[in-house]
Structures are given as structure tokens and as C-alpha cells.
Amino acid sequence: MMYDSDNEDYINYEEFPDYFENFNNSLKQGISPGYYEPDELCEIVDIYFSEGKVDEGKYTINYALKMYPENEEMIYELLLILNDFELWNDLLTLSEKYSNLSQVWADGHKLTSLLHLGMEEDAFQYFKTMKSKYAGDEENLSIIYQAMAEALYEVDLYDAAIEVIEEILPIVGEDIDLLWLELQSFAAIEDKESVAELGARIQNLNPMDAETWSRLGNAYKEVNDIKKSIEAYEFAQSLGIEDPNNLLSLISAYEKNGNFSKALQKIDEYLTEYPDSYVVCLLAINICSEIENWSEGLKYVENAIRLDPQMESLYLYKCKFYLRLGENRKAIKALEEGIDVMQEGRSEDLKKQLNELKNNQ
């Protein structure tokens, strides 16, 4: 199989391991790529798909399967890659081809592909067969149910996902992954009460896990339970969560709740850790404008100007805030500062505002 390099989109080989370049060169020359380890072939497939080279990725899958037809670990990884890139037809073909694997994963991927391809009747019939196949095997049965529920959730069949999960929970008990799937499904249909009930069950299973509390905060926010969302984000912070998105979500929740002073407090915490966050500075500026805290707002304006001195609107904010404080001379200087640093032709609004201020003196 030969690929026309003249029509090939540019690939920056420096980003990838040497064996990918060697493999790709072999394909372009129409020669056999030679020997590669299973994990290398999986990585090559992933790179091709990431770069939009679907045909090359599929060729590599076939090459890998010819080299290692019985390597179940590699086959499992290839199934995962096809799932990640939503190549449902190929996933269905491969999962059917390897349905006799000792592990349950191929069956789960077949359910997923059937549902994503709109073959719901076939999916439910196959699910019924799998329930009989794995009856008495709690671990594999749980995997099959989870695969089915997750796929149903992904194709927006939320009620069906909930029914599937409710069917298996009495058998496997408080399975954290299944509970999360059920909570997400209830959140999708905006069932606030059920989300709260499942959230309590999940937090009891992982009461001191910061990531759990952060995820619960997201779920409560999705159903507009802002009070519970704030409590969850705050608890995640107290447990030392390292993900800065939790603090951003907390800021957003306080803003949505109308607690602007707490939002600004959390913004200061964020900017202490991440001082170059331009977007958070803009958020603070808007909040200060909303609550008419002009002096505090100037602090964020100055920080934003430091990060992006070519943004005309920042000097207009600076002028506005000084005017609201009765500092007309400083307002004029703010506009002049912007005009001096702005690139040619990008300060027309500043000049117009400056003329108005000077004429009104």
C-alpha cells in the first residue's frame, strides 16, 4: 500500500517517536514496515487517527493484527482506540471478529458500536444474550451493564440508561462507576432530587476524595443546585484538590449565586496561584463593574493591561473606573496611555473618548 506524499498533510515528526516516522516512510514507499512491538503499533494507530490519517490508521490496525493475531492486550487497546475516535463501523467489525476473546471487553465494545450506529434493537437483543452468557459472573456482568449504560447515555437515551443501572445495582451493590453513570443520566434529564440522592450515596463511598467532591459540584451545577454546588467545590478545595478548574468552577458558582464578594475573594486566590490568567482578570473586571467597586476593579484592569497591553477596551474600562471615582485627570491619562501603546489604527475609540472628556472639562 503506497501513499502519495505530495498530497499528504504536513506531519511534524519531532512531536512523535522515531518508529512512527520509520513506519510512515515505509507506507509512503510501498514497502513492508517490518517488525514493531505491539505497543508501538498501537501508538502509531493513535497518532494516525489524531492527525486525521484514518486510512493509514486502519492499515496499521490490520498490519498489527496480522503480526500479533492472538495478542489480546493489543487487541483490547486497538478496540479502545477505535472507540475513542468514534469509528463505530470499524469497532463493530473488530469486536465481532474477536468476540471469542477470554475477556469481556469485545462484547462491551460491540454493544457500544451497535447503539452509536443506531441499531438499538440489535443492541438490546445482544445485551440480553450477554446477560445470559455472564450470568453468575458478577465482575463481567457488571462490565457489560456498565458498557450498555454508558453507551445509552452517550446516545441520549437517559431513561434507558437509568433502567439498566437500576437493574444491576441490587446484584453488584454500590458500584461507584455505575452510580456516577446514573447520576449523570439524572442530571441530563434535570432530575434535581435524584441527583442529590445519588450524590449523597457517592460522597458516602468516597467522603475524603477531593476529585469526587469536585465532580459532585459539577453535577449539582448542571441541575442548577448552586448552593450544593458551592458546598461541594469548597469541600474539594479544603481537601487540597490540585485541579485549578475546581476553583474556576467555584468562582463561577459564586457569581451565578450573586455572591460577588466571595467570587472576588476566590479570584484573588486564583490569581495568586496563576497571575497570568487574562480571562480571570476580565471576569473580575466585569464583577467589579456590576457591583460598582471601581477602586478594586482598577487593580484587575492594571493586571489585564500588563498581560495584553494592546486591548483597547481595557483602557476604556480604566477611564470609566477613574471617572466613577471622580478622578477626571487620571481618566484622561488612562486614555492617553492607551493611545501611546496601541498599534497604529487601533485606538480610534480611545481618541474619540479623549476628545469628549477634554471638551467637557
N, C-alpha and C positions, 0 to 999 in steps of 0.2 A: 504494500500500500504506500503510495507516494503522495506527498502533499506539496502544492505549489508555493514555494517560499515567497514568490513575488506578490502573491495575493494574501500572504499571512500578515495578520496584525502584529505590531511590534510587541515582543516579549522581552522584558528586562531580566536577562538571565542572572544578573547579580543578586536578585532577590531570592533565587531558588538554588537548591543543591546542584552540584556538578552533574550528578547522574541524570537529572531531568534534562539538561542540555544535551547530554550524550544520547539519551533516548530519543529526544525530539529531532536531533540531527539524523539519526538512523531512519526515522519515519520520513523525513524530507528526501532522503537519498534512496528510499525504497529498499533498504536492506534490513535484515533481521536485527532487532535491537540487542540480542544476546542475553546474557544472564543478569538478572536483578533479583534482589531479595524481595520477599512478599511485601514487607512494609514499605520498601522503596516504590514498588509498583502502585501500591495504594496512594502514596504521596503524589506520584506522577498523575494518577487519575484525578485526584483532588485539585492539583494545580491546573490541569487542562480545563476542568469544569469551571474553576474560579476565573480563568482567563477567557471563558466563553468558547473554548475549543471542544465542543460537545462530541463531534465525530472522533477526534483524536482520543478523547477520554474513553469513549465506548470501545475503540480499537484496543486501548491499553487494558481495559477490563477483560476482553476476550483473550488477549495475549497472556494476562496473568492467570486466567482460568485454565489455559492450555498448559502453562508451566506448572501450576500447582492445583490440579483438579480436586484434590482431597484435603486441601488446607482449609479447615473450617474457620479458623480465626481470620484468615484473609477474606474468605467469602462473607463472613459476618461484617467485616469492615467495609467491603465493597457495597453491601446492601445498605449500610448506614450512609455511605457517601451518596448513593442514588437517592435515598430518602431526603438527605439534607438539601440536595439540589432539585428536588421535586420532579425527578424523571420517573414518573409513575408507571408508564408503559414498560420501561426497562426494568424497573423494580419488580413489577408483576411477573415479567418473563423470568427474571433471575430467581425470584422467590419460589416460583413454581418448579423451576429446574432443580432446585436444591431443597425441595420440600421433605426429602428423606434425611436431612441432617439430624444429628443426635440432639442438637439444641433446638429450642423453641422459636428462635428469632425469625427464621424464614417464614413460619406461619404468621407471626405477628406482622411482618412486612407485607405479606400478601393481603391481609385484612386492610392495612393502611392504603395500599395501592388501589384495591378494589373500590374503596369508599371515595378516594380522591378522583377516580376515573368515573364516578357517578354510577357505579354498578352496585347500588345499595342492596338489592335483593340477593345478588350473588354473595355480597359481603356477609349478610345476616345468615344465609344458608351455610356459608363456610364457618362462620363463628359458631353456629350450632354444632357442626361437625367437630370443631376444635374443643368445644366444651366436653363432648363425649370422649374424645381422644385423650384429654388430660384430666379426666375425672379422677379424683383421688390423689392427684399430684398438685398439692397446694401451691408450690412455687411457680411451676409452669402455668398453672391455671390463672394465677394472679397476673403473670406477664401477658397472657392472651387477653384477659379482660382489660388490662391497662392499655394495651395496644389498640383495642377496639374503642375504648372510651376516648382515648387521646385523638384518634382519627375522627371519631364522630364530632368531637369538639372542634377540630380543625376545619371541618366542612360545615360548621354552624348548626349541627344537629344536637343542640344543647340538651333538650329534654331526653333524647335517646341516650346521650352520654350519661346523664344522671341516673336513668333507669338501669343501665349496665353496671354502674358503680354500686348502686344500692343492692343489686343482685349478688355481688361478690363479697361485699363487706362483712356480712354475717359469717362467711366462711373463713376469710383471711384476717378478720379483726381490723383494728385501727391502723390500716396501712397508710403511711404518710403521703406517698405519691398519689394514691387513689383519692385521698381526702383533698389534696390540692387540686386535682383534676375536677372533682365535684364542686369545690368552692369556685373555681374559675368558670365553670358552666353556670352556676347560680348567679355569679357576677355578670355574666354575659346577658342573662335574661333579667337583670336588675332586681333580683330577689334579695333585698337587703337583710331581711330577717334570717334567711337560710345562710347567707354569707357570714353573719355574725355568729350563728350557732356553730358552723363548721370552723370558723376562726378560733372559737374558744376551744374546740376539740384539738385543733392543730397546735395551739400555743401550749396546751397541757402536755402534749407529747414532746415539745422542744421549748420549755419555758425560758431557758437561758441562752438560746441561739439567736444572735443578732440578725442574721440573714432571714430567719423565719419571721421575726417581727417587722422587718423592712418589707418583706413580701406581703405580709398581712396589711401593712399600711397602704400598699398599692391597691390591694383588693378592696379595702374599705373606701378608699378614694374613688375607685371605679363606680361604686354604688352610691357615691355622694354622702357617705357617712364620715364627714370631715372630722368630727370630734374624735371618733375612734381611730381614724387615720392618723391624726396628730399624736394621739397617745402611743400608737404603735411605733411611729417614726422616732418619737422621743425615747422610747424604751430601747429601741435599736441603737440610738446614739449613746445611751447610758451604758450599754453593753459593749461599747467600743467598736462599733461597725466601722470598717475602713472604706467602704464604698461611698465616694462623695455624692453619688446620686441620691442617697438617703437624705442627706442634708438639703439638697436641692428640692427634693420632694416635700420635705418638711417646710421649707420656705414657701413653696407654692401653696401648701395646705393652709398655712397661717394667713397668707394673702387672701386666699379664697374665703377663709373664715372671717375676714375683716379685722384680724388681729395684726395690724400693721406694725405696731411696736415690736412684737415678737418676731415678725418677719424680718425687720431690720436688725434685730439682735442676732438672728441666725445668719443673716447676710454678712454681718461683721465677722462671725465665726468662720464662715466660708472664705471670706476674703483674706483673713489672717493666714489660712492654710493655702489658699490659691489666689494670690494677689493679682494675677494677670487674667482674671476671668472678666472679660469685657461684658458679656451678656448679663452677668450677675450685677455688675455696676449699673447697667441700663435699667434692670429691674428695680434696683434701689432708687434710682433717679425718679422713675415713674411712681413708686410708692411715696417718696417724699413730696412729689408734686401733688399726689392725691390727698395727702394729709396736711399739705401746706407747711411742711417742715423745711423751709428754704435754706436755713443755715446748715442743717445736716445734709441736705441734698447737694450743696456745693462741694462737700467732701467727695462724694461719689462722682460728681461731674469732673473734678480735677483728676481723679484716678482714671476715669474713662478717657480723658484727653491725653493723659500720659500713654495710654495703650493705643489710641487711634487719633492722633492729632489732626488728621485730615477729614474728620467727620464734622461737617458744618453744623448739624443740629446741636452738637454739644455746646458750642459757643452761644447758640441761641438760648439753650437752657441756662447757661451760666449768666447770660444777660438778664433773662427773665427772673432768676432767683435773686440776683442783686437788686433788681428793680423792686421786687416784692419786699425786700429788706430796707428799701428806701435809699439804697446805695447807687445813686444815678451815675456818679463818676466811675465807679467800679464796673457798672454795667457797660458803659461806653468803652472802657479799657478792655473788657472781655471781648467785645466785638472787634476792636482794633487788633487784639491778639490773634483772633481767628483769621482776620483778613491778611495779617502778616505771614502766617504759617501755611495758609491754604494754597493749593496749587492754582495757577492762573485759570480764571474762568469758573472756579468752584466756590466763589464767595459772594455771589450776587445778592443772596438773601441777607447776608451779613451787612453788606454795603447799604442795602435798602433800609434795614433796621437802624443802622448807624445814622443815616441821614434823617430819619424820622425823629430819633432821640435828640439829635443836635438841633433840629428845627423847633422842637417843643421845649427847649431849655429857656 
